[in-house]
Amino acid sequence: MLGQPYGGAYNTVRQSNPFANGSPFNETSPFQRGLYFVKGQRRRLNIVAILIALFVPWLLFVFVFCMMSSSVHYKQPYVAYILVLLALCFCLVACFLAMKALANKQCDSTYQPSWFVFIAVTGVVAFVLAFVTGEKNYYQYMEPYYNYQNLASYQDVDTTEKLGQQLMDAGQIEFRKGTGLDLSRSMGFKNHDIYCVAPIVTKGSANAAGSVDFWAVGKNCCSGVSADFHCSGFSDPHATGVIRMMSDEDRTFYRLAVQQAEATYHMTASHPLFFEWVHSADEAVNHFASKGRMTCFLWICVHFTLQAFLTMATTLAFSKLVHS
């Protein structure tokens, strides 16, 4: 029957002959038997109803979380939000059915609990939780990964041969062997936080850099009063890669730190570019994707465990309520 999958955890089995009064339809209809617990009758476990109560809110969570973290959100945000809105419509339908079931409770003294309210409540919880955590996962891990994928990647770059203006679209760079940080000319600019910068230079090159345009940056990893840059990767002797610093808010303060370095060390930085110094650019970029996918997997597992616990607890509570 149509209502049976969404029914109570137990279906009823008549103890008497269903045709004793000449018609099998004198008792509660099959639709009602599927939705409610009925007192005074023998019951058997309705696995279908329990599975629907378990999987429908969980699948809603999976859909919304994955949509908020997906490349669709990055490339076609309006499509992503429309699909999420459709999931919200499902929640509204579930809430409507739940309110209708509660209205029947007020009008019928023989009303017994149904799964409508449970699915509506856990569905709304699943939607809100998936939207919030999926959005956070997107901005923390997946959006940076998609940004790096859309920017250019350069290999074997010599800082004495290239200018910042030539690599304005760089998202990741692997520098030529012998390239490292010039910690002796590092600088920090303090504005609540300390914005630290250090020149990236290729040593042993036949050319002399006319402009120091490649800078490793970090926040709160120097004193700001001396050349003591100790940001991420500074002590890795095999590091030759960088990934672009993406924060627009921080860029102005890093530029001010570079200007202080220009004045202090008598150097020129015509078109400074800011990067995070890493062991391998590809490895660093893929780390964002790995963290985002792992976070997605963990949240899916956590929500399934939560939904399973709530479904089991509600099944037991309904059973005790009916037998009381």
Secondary structure, DSSP 8 states (H G I E B T S, - for coil): --SGGGS-SEEEE-SS-TTTTS-TTSSS-HHHHHHS--TTSEEEE-HHHHHHHHHHHHHHHHHHHHHHHSHHHHH-HHHHHHHHHHHHHHHHHHHHHHHHHHHHHHH-TT----SHHHHHHHHHHHHHHHHHHHHHHIIIIIHHHHHHHHSEEEEEE-TTT--GGGGTTEEEEEE-TTEEE-GGG-EEEESSSEEEEEEEEETT-SS--SS--EEEEEES-S-SSSS----TTTT-TT--EEEE---HHHHHHHHHHHHHHHHHHT---SS-EEEEEES-HHHHHHHHHHHHHHHHHHHHHHHHHHHHHHHHHHHHHHHHHHH-
